[in-house]
C-alpha cells in the first residue's frame, strides 16, 4: 500500500480549489500555428497523449496540435499510421483539421527539438500556445524547456512527480511567469491527478477550505515506464547526495 500525504493550503489570490478548467487567452495577440505541441512524444506517456489528441482532442476544444521529439526517424516511424492518415485527410479536405469522425484533431508536421539545443527549444516554443512535455527525468531535462517557454511567452505543462524540482522551478521562474500571465503547470499526470481531484471534490462537497488532506493509493500489478524508473533513480541519487553533504559538511561530496 502506497501512502501519500498532501497539504492543501487555504485558497489565496493565486491558489483556488476548483474543478473548473483553467481559461486563459493566448500569451500573444498573434495567432500561433499550434494550440498544443506535445514534446517527448516518443516516450510511453507521450504516445498515450498523442493518440488521445488525435482521437479525442476536439472534445477539449483543441483546434491544432503536433508532435515534437529529438529523433526524427523515431517519431516518423512510431507515428507513421497517424501521420500518413492525417496527410491523406489534409489532401482530400482543406476545410477541417478534425479526425476520427470529428472528435479528434489531425496532427501537424512533427517538430524536431532537443533539450540540449536551446535554440531548437525556442523555435518550438514560439510556435505554440501551450507546450505539453512528457520528457523526463525533469531534473535532468526540464529546466531548459521551461526557460524557453517563459522567454517565448508560452504556457507550460508537464507530467513530472519530482517535487523538489517543481519547487525549485517555481522559485526561479514563478515571478516572471506571473508577470507575463503564463501558466506553469507541473504534475499533470497519474502521480498527482487522482489526489488532486479527490481533494477538489472533497473541498466542494464540504464547502470549506482544506488545510490538510491525506490520500491513500494502492498499487496492483503492472510495470513502470522507463522514464519513470529513471526519474525515481534520479530522485534517490539526489537525496543521497544531499544527505551526504549534510553529514560530512560538504567534505564528502554531495550537493
Secondary structure, DSSP 8 states (H G I E B T S, - for coil): -EEEEEE-----SS-----S------SSSS--SEEEEEESTTSHHHHHHHHHHHHHGGGGT---EEEEES-HHHHHHHTHHHHHHHHHHHHH-SS--EETTTTEE-B---EE--TT-HHHHHHHHTTEEEEEE----HHHHHHHHHHHHHHTT-EEEE----HHHHHHHHHHHHHHHHHTT--EE---SHHHHHHHHHHHHHHHHHTS--SEEEEEE---S----HHHHHHHHHHHHHHHHHHHHHHHTTTT---
